[in-house]
Amino acid sequence: MAHASTHPAHPLPPVAPRRLLLAQRLLRGEGSVEVTAFRAGETLTTAVHGVSADGRLVVAHVPNLLGSLGAFHTPAPLDVRVDVLRDALDLTVPTRLASVHLLGTLRWCRDSAEVAELGLRGRVADLVADVGPRVRVGVVETQRILLHDVDGVAVFCRHTLPLTSRGLVDQAELADLADDVLGTAPEVLADLADAVALGLLPGESTPLQVGTAPLSESPAHALDADEAGVTLLRVRDGESTAVHVALPGAGRLDHSPRHAWRRLLDAIPARVARP
């Protein structure tokens, strides 16, 4: 399969750092992955994915657990399409938060020693530890990555999208942040979104770029939360807007996303707060 050059003739447009972070999160292991053998048309839907210690995309699958490897049962490099899908934080929202798509070459590791050299973490490492040598672990090499999110489409060259399994923000902290955001009243989320739209709090507000089924009467929904900020869906007068609320202190070594969220709630300007 012929892939685009990592140095295209026409430079790709710049991408907002929060969208870069979202693409990194999906490739590091968030969401669900589908791996399709490009020529055979067979798809693995029970694989898990993540990244190696040096930033390569890794997929793992247990043959004959929920299906055989079929066309994937080959020691030769295999042309594949990889799709990573991530739903909205609020599962009642009929909108997919984001997806990542790429074409690349999958090469299975030869033995457990080669797997160990990858320095795996997260769900891929857990699967290898739980099942042992029955797990097939492969590395996917690619040159270009597409992100589809609530803002539209972004394209990354692989060398501009650094990945690593080391030094990630504590996942328990991010899980607590997600719980806190989901537990915040919709009216308060709406106030935050309106404060961003009015320029009273840092963030961005853009028309929703993906289709969605009719929503409930709730004025706002939580779409996403990470160390950089919270993404909300603001619904008003029949129109849906994606609002990205920046968390204070993001990027600092002592940054606590959960504490930043609480400070953000305390900072809602009085002029947008509801009586």
C-alpha positions in Angstrom: 0.0 0.0 0.0 1.3 3.4 -0.9 1.2 6.0 1.9 1.5 9.7 1.8 4.9 11.2 2.6 5.6 12.3 6.1 6.6 15.6 4.6 3.8 16.7 2.3 4.3 19.2 -0.5 1.7 21.5 1.1 2.1 22.0 4.9 -0.9 20.8 6.9 -2.9 23.6 8.7 -2.1 24.1 12.4 -4.2 22.2 14.9 -5.4 23.4 18.3 -3.4 21.8 21.1 -6.5 20.4 22.7 -7.3 18.5 19.5 -3.7 17.3 19.4 -4.2 16.0 23.0 -7.5 14.3 22.0 -5.8 12.5 19.2 -3.0 11.4 21.5 -5.5 10.1 24.1 -7.4 8.0 21.5 -4.2 6.5 20.2 -2.8 5.8 23.7 -5.8 3.5 24.4 -9.0 5.4 25.0 -12.1 4.2 23.1 -12.5 1.0 21.1 -10.4 0.0 18.2 -11.2 -1.8 14.9 -8.3 -3.2 12.7 -9.2 -4.1 9.1 -7.0 -6.1 6.8 -7.0 -3.8 3.9 -6.9 -6.3 1.1 -8.8 -9.2 2.7 -11.6 -7.0 4.1 -11.6 -8.8 7.5 -11.9 -6.8 10.7 -10.7 -7.4 14.3 -13.3 -5.9 16.6 -12.1 -7.5 19.9 -8.5 -6.0 19.9 -7.2 -3.5 22.4 -4.7 -0.8 21.6 -2.2 1.5 23.2 1.4 2.8 22.6 4.8 1.4 23.2 7.3 3.2 25.5 8.9 4.8 22.4 5.5 6.0 21.0 4.5 3.4 18.4 0.9 2.3 18.0 0.3 -1.2 19.4 -2.7 -3.6 19.0 -3.2 -6.9 20.8 -5.6 -9.7 20.2 -6.3 -13.2 21.7 -6.8 -15.7 18.8 -9.7 -18.1 19.1 -11.1 -16.3 22.2 -13.9 -14.5 20.4 -12.8 -15.5 16.9 -9.8 -16.6 14.9 -7.3 -14.2 13.3 -8.2 -15.3 9.8 -6.4 -13.0 7.3 -4.4 -11.6 10.3 -2.8 -15.0 10.9 0.4 -14.2 9.0 4.0 -13.5 10.0 4.3 -11.1 7.1 3.6 -7.3 7.4 0.0 -6.6 6.7 -1.6 -3.5 5.2 -4.4 -2.4 7.6 -6.8 0.4 8.4 -7.2 1.3 12.1 -10.2 3.1 13.4 -10.4 4.2 17.1 -13.9 5.3 18.2 -14.7 7.3 21.4 -18.2 8.0 22.6 -19.2 11.2 24.5 -18.7 11.3 28.3 -22.4 11.6 28.8 -23.7 8.3 27.3 -27.2 9.8 26.9 -25.9 12.1 24.2 -26.4 10.5 20.7 -23.1 12.0 19.5 -19.7 10.4 19.0 -17.1 12.5 20.7 -14.3 11.6 18.3 -12.6 9.0 16.1 -9.1 8.5 14.7 -8.5 6.8 11.4 -5.2 5.7 9.7 -3.8 3.4 7.1 -0.6 1.6 8.0 1.4 -1.6 8.2 0.8 -4.1 11.0 3.7 -6.4 12.0 3.2 -9.0 14.8 5.9 -9.4 17.4 7.8 -12.7 17.0 8.0 -13.7 20.6 7.4 -12.6 24.2 10.9 -11.0 24.4 10.0 -8.6 21.6 6.7 -7.8 23.4 8.6 -7.1 26.6 10.8 -4.6 24.8 7.8 -2.5 23.9 7.4 -1.3 27.5 3.6 -1.6 27.4 1.2 0.1 29.8 -2.5 0.3 30.2 -5.1 -2.1 28.8 -2.6 -3.7 26.3 -0.2 -4.5 29.2 -3.1 -5.8 31.3 -4.1 -8.2 28.5 -0.6 -9.5 28.0 -0.2 -10.0 31.8 -3.6 -11.8 32.1 -3.4 -14.1 29.1 0.3 -14.5 28.6 1.9 -15.8 25.4 -1.4 -16.6 23.7 -1.8 -12.8 23.1 -0.7 -11.6 19.7 0.8 -8.2 19.9 1.5 -6.1 16.8 3.0 -2.7 16.0 1.3 -0.5 13.4 3.5 1.9 11.4 1.7 4.8 9.8 2.5 8.2 8.3 -0.7 10.2 8.4 -3.6 10.3 11.0 -7.1 11.8 10.7 -9.1 13.0 13.6 -12.8 13.5 13.4 -14.3 15.4 16.4 -17.0 17.9 17.2 -14.9 20.6 15.5 -14.6 18.8 12.2 -11.6 17.0 10.7 -7.9 17.5 11.5 -5.0 15.8 9.7 -1.7 15.0 11.4 1.6 13.8 10.0 2.9 11.0 12.3 6.1 12.9 13.1 4.1 15.9 14.4 2.0 13.8 16.7 4.3 12.7 19.6 3.1 9.6 21.5 4.5 8.0 24.6 3.2 5.7 27.3 5.4 7.4 29.9 4.6 10.4 32.0 0.8 10.4 31.4 -1.5 12.2 33.7 -2.8 9.9 36.5 -5.8 8.1 35.1 -7.5 7.8 38.4 -7.4 11.6 38.7 -9.0 11.9 35.2 -11.6 9.4 36.1 -12.5 11.4 39.2 -12.7 14.5 37.1 -15.1 12.8 34.7 -17.3 11.8 37.6 -17.3 15.3 38.9 -18.2 16.8 35.5 -21.0 14.3 35.0 -22.3 15.1 38.5 -22.5 18.8 37.8 -26.0 20.2 37.2 -26.8 20.8 33.6 -27.8 24.4 34.4 -24.3 25.0 35.9 -22.7 23.5 32.7 -24.8 25.9 30.7 -23.6 28.8 32.7 -20.0 27.8 32.1 -20.6 27.4 28.4 -22.3 30.9 28.3 -19.4 32.4 30.1 -17.0 31.1 27.5 -19.2 32.4 24.7 -19.3 35.8 26.3 -15.5 35.9 26.7 -15.7 35.8 30.5 -13.8 32.5 30.9 -11.1 31.1 28.7 -12.1 28.6 26.0 -13.6 28.3 22.6 -17.2 28.0 21.3 -18.0 26.6 17.8 -21.1 25.3 16.1 -21.3 21.5 16.4 -19.7 20.0 13.3 -21.3 16.5 13.6 -24.9 15.4 13.2 -26.8 14.3 16.2 -30.2 12.9 17.0 -32.7 15.0 18.9 -31.5 15.8 22.4 -33.3 16.0 25.7 -34.5 19.3 27.2 -31.3 19.6 29.2 -29.5 22.9 28.4 -26.0 21.4 28.4 -24.3 18.0 28.3 -20.7 16.8 29.1 -18.9 15.6 26.1 -15.3 15.2 27.3 -12.9 16.0 30.1 -9.1 15.8 30.3 -6.2 17.6 31.9 -6.6 20.6 29.5 -10.3 21.3 29.8 -13.9 20.2 29.6 -15.9 20.0 26.4 -19.6 20.7 26.7 -22.6 20.6 24.3 -24.7 23.7 24.8 -28.3 23.4 23.5 -30.3 26.6 23.1 -33.1 27.7 20.8 -32.8 24.5 18.8 -29.1 25.0 18.1 -26.2 22.9 19.4 -22.8 24.4 20.1 -19.5 22.7 21.2 -17.9 24.6 24.0 -14.4 23.9 25.2 -13.8 25.3 28.7 -10.1 25.6 29.6 -9.1 24.4 33.0 -7.0 26.9 35.0 -3.4 25.8 35.6 -3.3 23.3 32.7 0.3 22.4 31.8 1.8 23.1 35.2 3.7 20.2 36.9 1.4 20.5 40.0 -1.7 20.7 37.9 -4.7 18.8 39.4 -7.5 18.7 36.8 -10.1 17.8 39.5 -9.1 20.8 41.7 -9.0 23.0 38.6 -12.6 22.0 37.8 -13.7 23.1 41.3 -11.9 26.4 41.0 -13.6 26.9 37.6 -17.1 26.4 39.1 -16.3 29.0 41.7 -15.2 31.4 39.0 -18.5 31.4 37.1 -19.2 35.1 36.6 -22.3 36.4 38.5 -23.7 38.0 35.4 -24.2 34.6 33.7 -25.2 32.6 36.8 -28.8 31.8 37.1 -30.8 33.2 40.0 
